[in-house]
C-alpha cells in the first residue's frame, strides 16, 4: 500500500478530476484483489483503515502541507534577510 501511495501521489498533485477518479478506481481494484472483497462498503472501510482516502482528499492534504511549508519558508527567508 505504501508503494501505491508513493507512486500515485505525484500524479495527484495535478488537479484533474478525471485522473483522480481513475486513480480511485485503480486503488479500489487493488483493494478488491488483495483483500478478496467484492462490495464497495468493505473496500471503503479497508481504504480508510489503511489511510487510502479519496484521492481528492489526499490531493487537498498534500496541497495544504505544501502551502504551509512554502508560507513558513517565506517567513524564515524574509525575517533572516531583514536582520
Secondary structure, DSSP 8 states (H G I E B T S, - for coil): -HHHHHHHHHHHTS--HHHHHHHHHHHHHHHHHHHT--SHHHHHHHHHHHT---HHHHHHHHHHHHHHHHHHHHHHHHHHH--
